[in-house]
Amino acid sequence: MARRRSVRRAIARTPRPPLEKKRPSGRRTAIIVTTIFVVVIAIVVVVSIYFLVWKDQWRPVLRINDETISMDYLIRRLKYPYKTYDVESMLITITIEEFIRQTAPSYGIEVTPDEVDERLRDSARGENETISEIEFQAWYRDRLNETQLSDAEYRELIETYMLEGRLMEYLTMGVPDTVEQVHLYAIFLSSYDDAEAAVARIEDGEDFSEVARELSFDEESAEQGGDIGWWPYLGGLHEELEYVAFNLEVGQVSEIIGLDDQAQTFAICLVVERQADRPVEEDKLEEVKNRIYQEWLFMELDALDQERFVDDNETRAWIYLQIEKD
């Protein structure tokens, strides 16, 4: 009997008809088109705002070495906490701040985040012995609202003030507390004619102190017969008066000294004593240190690699408009 051959199934499973590709519905197409349209409009709006507002707000106004300062930051500093239109002074202030941040580390001077926290809490506490965390956070929010600075910007500003104090202390720690000083008398006058009249009376033999009591507009020194005390060089005298005083002989009356051309104020001075090594009063010693620091600072700023971008009247006018905005 012949063996029956097995028959394999040519098809493993029942074939199914091919699936028809689903076509997007009209609603789905409309959503896609609308979404694309909204995105395009949003891009156009953002780009327009950038060119109309943000471009000017974020343009650089200062370059100090490799750091740039934006227009936005300048305007916020001009507006808060006290509104000012003195763009030039603010540019100088910001330049000095950035210079200090860049320079202090080269002298090994730094301020840690914990030290900034401590300074902030001391300021918030005021004359109180303690301050709660809730009170401190409320105080700090008020400072940020007043200045319109971010947390990072405000902390950086506090850090800069601390760096400057330490930098000044470092640069002036060798200033001696005993220096040459002059004991000075002065007569302050409000017109050149009055100054000439005072000089004439002194040359005719009248006592310097008596003329001072009668003519000087500075009541405090007039009551002392013109005695304004002992002064070290850089101790706080008006620069013109200081220059003349330290070049006078003892007993010599100066010529008329112009103190302020706009206010029309003048002075005549007399050195009654001079000491080569006299201890400096504490407040005047601080002034000496401050003047030494200021002279160093502005000498360094003159050599600083910096560039300004706020030199045209149109830009300044635009800045003034932004200051007026709330």
VMD Tcl script that draws the C-alpha trace (Angstrom):
set ca {
  {0.00 0.00 0.00}
  {1.45 3.30 -1.06}
  {2.34 5.72 1.81}
  {0.25 8.88 1.73}
  {2.30 12.01 1.48}
  {1.52 14.79 4.02}
  {0.37 18.04 2.55}
  {1.78 21.25 4.04}
  {-0.36 24.28 4.21}
  {1.00 26.86 1.91}
  {-0.49 29.63 4.03}
  {0.18 29.73 7.75}
  {-2.77 32.00 8.64}
  {-5.77 33.43 7.03}
  {-4.76 36.53 5.07}
  {-6.30 39.88 6.04}
  {-7.04 42.68 3.68}
  {-4.48 45.53 3.81}
  {-5.33 48.33 6.21}
  {-6.35 51.53 4.59}
  {-4.24 54.53 5.54}
  {-6.21 56.87 7.70}
  {-6.43 60.34 6.38}
  {-6.28 63.17 8.88}
  {-9.65 64.57 9.60}
  {-10.47 68.16 8.70}
  {-10.53 69.10 12.40}
  {-7.05 67.76 13.02}
  {-5.70 69.60 10.00}
  {-7.26 72.83 11.22}
  {-5.62 72.40 14.67}
  {-2.21 71.83 13.10}
  {-2.54 74.86 10.82}
  {-3.77 77.03 13.71}
  {-0.90 75.91 15.94}
  {1.67 76.72 13.28}
  {0.04 80.10 12.71}
  {0.08 80.93 16.47}
  {3.74 79.90 16.76}
  {4.69 82.08 13.79}
  {2.77 85.04 15.24}
  {4.44 84.52 18.63}
  {7.88 84.49 17.01}
  {7.07 87.69 15.13}
  {5.83 89.36 18.34}
  {8.90 88.31 20.33}
  {11.26 89.47 17.60}
  {9.38 92.77 17.31}
  {9.49 93.35 21.08}
  {13.18 92.51 21.06}
  {13.96 95.09 18.41}
  {11.63 97.70 19.89}
  {12.40 97.23 23.60}
  {14.69 94.42 24.67}
  {17.39 95.20 22.12}
  {17.91 98.61 23.72}
  {17.45 97.28 27.25}
  {20.15 94.65 26.85}
  {22.60 96.59 24.73}
  {25.96 97.19 26.45}
  {26.65 100.60 27.96}
  {30.04 99.83 29.50}
  {32.90 97.46 28.85}
  {35.44 97.07 31.64}
  {38.17 94.68 30.56}
  {36.18 91.60 29.52}
  {33.00 92.43 31.44}
  {30.06 94.36 29.96}
  {27.28 96.24 31.75}
  {23.83 96.31 30.16}
  {21.51 99.25 29.61}
  {18.89 97.51 31.74}
  {21.20 97.44 34.76}
  {22.20 101.09 34.30}
  {18.57 102.22 34.16}
  {17.64 100.25 37.27}
  {20.55 101.81 39.17}
  {19.45 105.27 38.00}
  {15.84 104.68 39.08}
  {16.22 102.93 42.42}
  {16.20 103.50 45.30}
  {16.49 107.22 44.53}
  {15.79 108.53 41.05}
  {18.68 110.41 39.45}
  {19.39 111.69 35.94}
  {23.14 111.95 36.53}
  {24.13 109.30 34.00}
  {27.81 110.28 34.08}
  {28.15 109.84 37.84}
  {26.37 106.50 37.74}
  {28.61 105.24 34.94}
  {31.64 106.19 37.05}
  {30.14 104.46 40.10}
  {29.43 101.25 38.20}
  {32.90 101.35 36.62}
  {34.52 101.65 40.06}
  {32.40 98.78 41.41}
  {33.35 96.46 38.56}
  {37.01 97.51 38.84}
  {37.02 96.65 42.55}
  {35.46 93.24 41.91}
  {38.14 92.50 39.33}
  {41.08 93.98 41.27}
  {40.58 92.93 44.90}
  {41.45 89.24 44.33}
  {44.87 90.24 42.95}
  {45.64 91.63 46.44}
  {44.43 88.44 48.10}
  {41.23 90.16 49.23}
  {37.93 88.28 49.13}
  {34.50 88.19 50.77}
  {32.72 84.89 51.39}
  {28.97 84.28 50.94}
  {28.68 83.76 54.71}
  {30.22 87.18 55.33}
  {27.69 88.75 52.95}
  {24.89 87.01 54.86}
  {26.25 88.35 58.14}
  {26.45 91.91 56.76}
  {22.87 91.70 55.47}
  {21.57 90.42 58.80}
  {23.45 93.13 60.69}
  {21.82 95.74 58.46}
  {18.38 94.17 58.90}
  {18.78 93.92 62.69}
  {19.72 97.59 63.08}
  {19.85 98.50 66.76}
  {17.90 95.40 67.80}
  {19.75 92.54 69.50}
  {18.08 89.82 67.45}
  {15.97 89.38 64.33}
  {13.80 86.42 63.37}
  {14.12 84.65 60.04}
  {10.66 85.85 59.01}
  {11.58 89.47 59.83}
  {14.86 89.16 57.94}
  {13.19 87.71 54.84}
  {10.57 90.49 54.89}
  {13.31 93.12 55.21}
  {15.30 91.53 52.39}
  {12.27 91.40 50.06}
  {11.74 95.11 50.72}
  {15.36 95.86 49.75}
  {15.01 93.93 46.50}
  {11.72 95.69 45.71}
  {13.22 99.11 46.45}
  {16.32 98.60 44.33}
  {14.72 96.42 41.62}
  {17.85 94.28 41.75}
  {17.85 90.50 41.66}
  {19.04 88.52 44.65}
  {22.39 87.86 42.93}
  {22.82 91.52 41.93}
  {22.02 92.84 45.40}
  {24.37 90.39 47.11}
  {27.08 91.27 44.60}
  {26.65 94.95 45.43}
  {27.02 94.28 49.17}
  {30.06 92.14 48.45}
  {31.58 94.98 46.43}
  {31.14 97.47 49.30}
  {32.89 95.02 51.63}
  {35.69 94.41 49.13}
  {36.27 98.15 48.76}
  {36.53 98.63 52.52}
  {39.11 95.87 52.81}
  {41.00 97.08 49.75}
  {41.21 100.62 51.16}
  {42.38 99.26 54.52}
  {45.06 97.17 52.79}
  {46.35 100.06 50.66}
  {46.49 102.56 53.53}
  {47.70 100.36 56.39}
  {51.15 101.96 56.21}
  {49.93 105.57 56.59}
  {51.65 107.09 59.65}
  {49.53 108.61 62.41}
  {52.05 111.39 63.08}
  {52.82 113.76 60.20}
  {53.63 117.39 59.40}
  {50.76 119.71 60.26}
  {49.96 123.42 60.16}
  {47.91 125.40 62.67}
  {45.73 127.53 60.42}
  {43.60 130.65 60.70}
  {41.27 131.60 57.84}
  {38.76 134.23 56.78}
  {35.99 133.11 54.39}
  {34.39 135.75 52.18}
  {31.52 135.81 49.70}
  {32.96 138.26 47.15}
  {36.33 139.26 45.75}
  {35.73 142.87 46.79}
  {35.21 141.76 50.42}
  {38.41 139.71 50.20}
  {40.38 142.71 48.92}
  {38.96 144.86 51.71}
  {40.00 142.25 54.31}
  {43.55 142.04 52.92}
  {43.84 145.83 52.93}
  {42.79 146.05 56.59}
  {45.30 143.35 57.61}
  {48.08 145.06 55.63}
  {47.21 148.31 57.42}
  {47.97 146.57 60.71}
  {44.61 145.28 61.94}
  {44.66 141.96 63.79}
  {43.82 138.94 61.61}
  {41.47 137.53 64.24}
  {39.51 140.75 64.60}
  {38.99 141.00 60.83}
  {37.90 137.34 60.81}
  {35.33 137.91 63.56}
  {33.86 140.83 61.65}
  {33.96 139.65 58.02}
  {34.12 135.84 57.80}
  {30.80 134.25 56.77}
  {31.75 130.97 58.48}
  {30.20 131.57 61.89}
  {31.98 128.78 63.75}
  {35.51 129.85 62.79}
  {34.60 133.55 63.01}
  {33.71 133.08 66.69}
  {37.20 131.63 67.16}
  {38.83 134.61 65.46}
  {39.41 132.55 62.29}
  {41.10 129.61 64.09}
  {40.31 126.41 62.14}
  {42.80 124.19 63.98}
  {45.62 121.84 63.06}
  {45.63 120.23 59.61}
  {47.72 117.45 58.06}
  {48.24 117.31 54.32}
  {45.25 115.52 52.68}
  {43.35 115.93 55.94}
  {40.19 117.41 54.46}
  {40.95 121.04 53.67}
  {39.77 122.47 50.37}
  {42.52 121.60 47.86}
  {43.32 125.21 46.95}
  {43.41 126.30 50.58}
  {45.55 123.28 51.49}
  {48.06 123.95 48.71}
  {48.52 127.57 49.79}
  {48.67 126.77 53.52}
  {51.44 124.20 53.14}
  {53.51 126.64 51.10}
  {53.24 129.56 53.56}
  {55.83 130.55 56.13}
  {54.70 130.81 59.75}
  {53.21 134.26 60.31}
  {52.68 134.91 56.59}
  {49.23 135.96 55.36}
  {48.20 134.44 52.05}
  {46.95 136.14 48.94}
  {43.25 135.83 48.07}
  {42.36 132.16 47.43}
  {39.47 131.30 45.11}
  {37.48 128.39 46.55}
  {34.49 128.21 44.20}
  {34.17 130.26 41.02}
  {30.44 129.63 40.66}
  {29.55 130.39 44.28}
  {32.07 133.23 44.37}
  {33.65 132.20 47.66}
  {37.16 133.22 48.67}
  {39.53 132.78 51.59}
  {42.57 134.36 53.21}
  {44.67 132.23 55.52}
  {47.47 132.58 58.06}
  {49.76 129.81 59.37}
  {50.46 130.50 63.05}
  {52.36 127.26 63.85}
  {53.93 124.32 62.04}
  {54.99 120.94 63.50}
  {56.91 118.28 61.58}
  {55.68 115.26 63.54}
  {52.32 115.89 65.18}
  {49.76 113.11 65.95}
  {46.80 113.25 63.57}
  {43.28 113.45 64.95}
  {41.29 110.27 64.26}
  {38.72 111.80 61.91}
  {41.43 113.59 59.92}
  {43.53 110.42 59.74}
  {40.55 108.65 58.15}
  {40.28 111.51 55.67}
  {43.99 111.19 54.85}
  {43.53 107.49 54.17}
  {40.46 108.15 52.06}
  {42.28 110.77 49.96}
  {45.25 108.44 49.43}
  {42.88 105.66 48.37}
  {40.95 107.97 46.03}
  {44.14 109.16 44.36}
  {45.24 105.55 43.83}
  {41.82 104.58 42.54}
  {41.52 107.30 39.92}
  {45.09 106.73 38.76}
  {44.17 103.07 38.20}
  {40.93 104.00 36.43}
  {42.84 106.23 34.01}
  {44.87 103.18 32.94}
  {41.87 100.82 32.84}
  {40.84 99.13 29.61}
  {37.29 100.41 29.34}
  {34.82 101.63 26.76}
  {31.56 103.53 26.99}
  {28.60 103.35 24.63}
  {26.49 106.22 26.04}
  {28.11 109.25 24.49}
  {25.40 110.53 22.13}
  {22.49 112.78 23.04}
  {19.92 110.46 21.45}
  {20.88 107.59 23.77}
  {20.84 109.83 26.82}
  {17.39 111.15 25.87}
  {16.14 107.56 25.59}
  {17.60 106.80 29.04}
  {15.80 109.79 30.55}
  {12.49 108.48 29.13}
  {13.08 105.07 30.74}
  {13.83 106.68 34.09}
  {10.41 108.37 34.01}
  {8.63 105.05 33.52}
  {7.25 103.28 36.61}
}
mol new
graphics top color blue
foreach p $ca { graphics top sphere $p radius 0.5 }
foreach p [lrange $ca 0 end-1] q [lrange $ca 1 end] { graphics top cylinder $p $q radius 0.2 }
display resetview
